[in-house]
């Protein structure tokens, strides 16, 4: 199936690992040119080298929680050409009791998970509207609809991204620009794997058994009863960015294995 993404210029933020890296690879396999982004120059360059066999890759190191570095990234992208597709994937989470989260940590969540996306949308959406062409996809989470009591700041920021996406989509009415959000559920990224391996060892269980019990005990509404792979989430992102999905706008697309029990 031709998704008509050849020669499109794509930015995937937070793409040195996990869902972001899988998404970058998927776009490259569809013929797009992809900008890899992360805070560590070593990691960005390593992923750029790794993925270069799949297509044309650029690497831009920037901490997008910082306004100055965000502006520098924007200028570098403008020098490359018109950005066709913006994937705001950057985000982080931490398991922590609500009462233990400080004001400083709340601000950090907002800066990384929300304001990083706002800054890029604020610059690139008007340019897309002027050209009457473009895609913006913001990575939210099932936690944006089903907030997690042990990750309330993360959940709240992910709800914000759903609202941001719908609000921006309203600005695209009657154009060929679309803005959507994607809601992954538990996904087997490097960070999650490291956490689960440590937790399994602490409980003196083998990893497979521990993961099965985790879904049985903690995610009983999951219909797939397993972690999604980064590639499964990436496939939804790439499809939404394609010409074939031009009628999908202002939506919150779920890739969470049925955890959210609703129609």
C-alpha positions as CSV (number, residue, x, y, z in Angstrom):
1,X,0.0,0.0,0.0
2,X,1.5,3.3,-1.1
3,X,1.0,5.9,1.7
4,X,2.3,8.7,-0.5
5,X,4.9,9.8,2.0
6,X,7.9,9.8,-0.4
7,X,10.1,12.9,0.0
8,X,8.0,14.2,2.9
9,X,10.1,15.9,5.6
10,X,9.2,14.6,9.0
11,X,10.2,15.6,12.5
12,X,9.9,13.0,15.3
13,X,10.7,14.5,18.7
14,X,12.2,12.3,21.3
15,X,13.2,9.8,18.7
16,X,16.5,8.4,20.0
17,X,14.6,5.4,21.5
18,X,11.3,3.7,22.0
19,X,8.1,4.7,20.0
20,X,9.9,7.7,18.5
21,X,12.7,5.6,17.1
22,X,10.3,3.0,15.7
23,X,8.2,5.8,14.2
24,X,11.3,7.4,12.5
25,X,12.2,4.0,11.0
26,X,8.6,3.4,9.7
27,X,8.6,6.8,8.0
28,X,11.9,6.1,6.4
29,X,10.6,2.8,5.1
30,X,7.8,4.7,3.4
31,X,10.3,7.0,1.6
32,X,10.1,10.0,3.8
33,X,13.1,12.1,5.0
34,X,13.2,12.0,8.8
35,X,14.7,14.4,11.5
36,X,15.8,12.5,14.6
37,X,15.8,14.5,17.8
38,X,16.9,14.0,21.3
39,X,18.9,15.6,24.2
40,X,22.0,13.5,23.9
41,X,24.1,14.2,20.8
42,X,25.8,10.8,21.1
43,X,22.4,9.0,21.0
44,X,21.1,11.2,18.2
45,X,24.1,10.5,16.0
46,X,24.0,6.8,16.9
47,X,20.4,6.4,15.8
48,X,21.0,8.6,12.7
49,X,23.8,6.2,11.7
50,X,21.7,3.1,12.5
51,X,18.7,4.2,10.5
52,X,20.5,5.8,7.6
53,X,20.3,2.5,5.7
54,X,16.6,2.9,5.5
55,X,16.6,6.4,4.0
56,X,17.6,10.0,4.4
57,X,18.1,10.9,8.1
58,X,18.9,14.2,9.7
59,X,19.9,14.5,13.4
60,X,19.2,17.6,15.5
61,X,20.2,17.6,19.2
62,X,18.0,19.8,21.3
63,X,16.3,19.8,24.7
64,X,12.8,20.9,23.7
65,X,11.8,21.7,27.2
66,X,14.1,24.7,26.8
67,X,12.7,27.6,24.7
68,X,16.1,28.6,23.3
69,X,17.0,25.1,22.1
70,X,13.5,24.7,20.6
71,X,14.1,27.9,18.6
72,X,17.4,26.6,17.4
73,X,15.9,23.4,16.3
74,X,13.2,25.3,14.4
75,X,15.8,27.4,12.6
76,X,17.7,24.3,11.6
77,X,14.6,22.6,10.2
78,X,13.6,25.8,8.3
79,X,17.1,25.6,6.7
80,X,16.3,22.0,5.5
81,X,13.0,23.0,3.9
82,X,9.3,22.9,4.5
83,X,8.3,20.5,7.4
84,X,5.5,18.4,6.1
85,X,4.8,16.2,9.2
86,X,5.3,17.0,12.9
87,X,5.2,14.2,15.4
88,X,5.3,15.4,19.0
89,X,6.5,12.3,20.7
90,X,8.7,13.7,23.4
91,X,7.5,12.9,27.0
92,X,8.4,11.2,30.2
93,X,6.7,9.6,33.2
94,X,7.5,8.6,36.7
95,X,5.7,6.4,39.2
96,X,5.3,8.6,42.3
97,X,2.6,9.4,44.9
98,X,0.6,12.5,44.1
99,X,1.5,14.1,47.5
100,X,5.2,13.7,46.9
101,X,5.3,15.6,43.6
102,X,6.8,19.1,44.1
103,X,5.9,22.3,42.3
104,X,9.2,22.1,40.4
105,X,8.4,18.6,39.2
106,X,4.9,19.7,38.0
107,X,6.5,22.5,36.0
108,X,9.0,20.0,34.5
109,X,6.2,17.8,33.4
110,X,4.5,20.7,31.7
111,X,7.7,21.9,30.0
112,X,8.6,18.5,28.7
113,X,5.3,16.9,27.9
114,X,3.2,19.8,26.8
115,X,5.1,23.1,26.2
116,X,7.6,21.3,23.9
117,X,4.7,20.4,21.6
118,X,3.0,23.8,21.9
119,X,6.1,25.6,20.8
120,X,6.5,23.5,17.7
121,X,2.8,23.6,16.8
122,X,2.8,27.4,17.2
123,X,5.6,27.7,14.6
124,X,4.8,25.0,12.1
125,X,1.0,25.0,12.1
126,X,0.7,28.5,10.5
127,X,3.2,27.5,7.8
128,X,1.2,24.3,7.0
129,X,-2.0,26.3,6.8
130,X,-0.4,28.8,4.5
131,X,0.8,25.9,2.2
132,X,-2.6,24.1,2.7
133,X,-0.7,20.9,3.5
134,X,0.6,19.2,6.5
135,X,0.1,16.8,9.4
136,X,0.6,17.2,13.1
137,X,0.3,14.2,15.5
138,X,0.7,14.5,19.2
139,X,1.5,11.4,21.3
140,X,-0.9,11.3,24.2
141,X,-1.7,8.1,26.2
142,X,-4.5,5.9,27.4
143,X,-3.7,7.7,30.7
144,X,-5.1,10.9,29.1
145,X,-8.5,9.4,29.2
146,X,-8.1,6.9,32.1
147,X,-5.8,8.8,34.5
148,X,-3.5,6.7,36.6
149,X,-3.4,7.4,40.4
150,X,0.3,6.6,40.6
151,X,1.1,8.8,37.6
152,X,-1.2,11.8,38.0
153,X,1.1,14.5,36.5
154,X,1.9,12.3,33.5
155,X,-1.8,11.6,33.0
156,X,-2.8,15.3,33.3
157,X,-0.2,16.3,30.7
158,X,-1.5,13.6,28.3
159,X,-5.1,14.9,28.7
160,X,-3.7,18.3,27.8
161,X,-2.3,17.0,24.6
162,X,-5.7,15.5,23.5
163,X,-7.3,18.9,24.1
164,X,-4.5,20.8,22.4
165,X,-4.8,18.5,19.3
166,X,-8.6,19.0,19.1
167,X,-8.3,22.7,19.5
168,X,-5.6,23.0,16.8
169,X,-7.7,20.8,14.5
170,X,-10.5,23.3,14.7
171,X,-8.1,25.8,13.2
172,X,-7.6,23.6,10.1
173,X,-11.3,23.6,9.1
174,X,-11.7,23.5,5.3
175,X,-7.9,22.9,4.6
176,X,-5.8,19.9,3.8
177,X,-4.0,20.1,7.2
178,X,-4.9,17.7,9.9
179,X,-4.1,17.5,13.6
180,X,-4.7,14.3,15.6
181,X,-3.5,12.6,18.8
182,X,-2.5,9.0,19.3
183,X,-3.1,7.2,22.6
184,X,-0.8,4.3,23.1
185,X,-1.3,1.9,26.0
186,X,1.5,0.1,27.8
187,X,4.2,-0.3,25.2
188,X,7.4,-2.4,25.5
189,X,10.1,0.3,25.2
190,X,13.6,0.1,26.5
191,X,12.6,2.1,29.6
192,X,9.7,-0.2,30.4
193,X,11.7,-3.3,29.8
194,X,14.4,-2.1,32.2
195,X,11.8,-1.3,34.9
196,X,9.9,-4.6,34.5
197,X,13.1,-6.7,34.5
198,X,14.1,-5.1,37.8
199,X,10.7,-5.5,39.3
200,X,10.6,-9.2,38.2
201,X,13.9,-9.8,39.9
202,X,12.7,-8.1,43.0
203,X,9.7,-10.5,43.1
204,X,11.9,-13.5,42.2
205,X,9.8,-14.3,39.2
206,X,10.8,-14.9,35.6
207,X,10.0,-12.0,33.3
208,X,7.3,-13.6,31.2
209,X,5.3,-14.7,34.3
210,X,5.8,-11.3,35.9
211,X,4.4,-9.5,32.8
212,X,1.4,-11.9,32.6
213,X,0.6,-11.3,36.2
214,X,1.1,-7.6,35.8
215,X,-1.7,-7.4,33.2
216,X,-3.9,-9.8,35.2
217,X,-3.6,-7.7,38.4
218,X,-3.0,-4.2,37.1
219,X,-4.6,-4.0,33.7
220,X,-7.5,-6.4,33.8
221,X,-9.5,-4.4,31.2
222,X,-6.8,-4.9,28.6
223,X,-8.2,-7.0,25.8
224,X,-4.8,-8.0,24.4
225,X,-3.3,-8.7,27.9
226,X,0.2,-7.8,26.8
227,X,2.4,-4.9,26.0
228,X,2.1,-3.3,22.5
229,X,5.3,-3.1,20.5
230,X,6.7,0.3,19.5
231,X,6.2,-0.8,15.9
232,X,2.5,-1.3,16.4
233,X,2.1,2.2,17.7
234,X,4.3,3.6,14.9
235,X,2.1,2.0,12.2
236,X,-0.9,4.0,13.5
237,X,1.2,7.2,13.5
238,X,2.5,6.7,10.0
239,X,-1.0,5.9,8.7
240,X,-2.5,9.0,10.2
241,X,0.3,11.1,8.6
242,X,-0.5,9.7,5.1
243,X,-2.7,10.9,2.4
244,X,-4.9,7.9,2.9
245,X,-6.0,9.3,6.3
246,X,-6.9,12.8,5.1
247,X,-10.4,12.5,6.4
248,X,-9.3,11.8,9.9
249,X,-8.9,15.1,11.7
250,X,-9.4,16.2,15.4
251,X,-9.5,12.6,16.6
252,X,-7.9,10.8,19.5
253,X,-6.8,7.4,18.0
254,X,-6.4,4.6,20.5
255,X,-3.6,2.0,20.3
256,X,-4.1,0.8,23.9
257,X,-5.3,-2.8,23.5
258,X,-8.8,-2.1,24.7
259,X,-7.8,-0.9,28.2
260,X,-10.3,2.0,28.0
261,X,-13.6,0.2,28.6
262,X,-15.9,2.3,26.4
263,X,-17.3,2.4,22.9
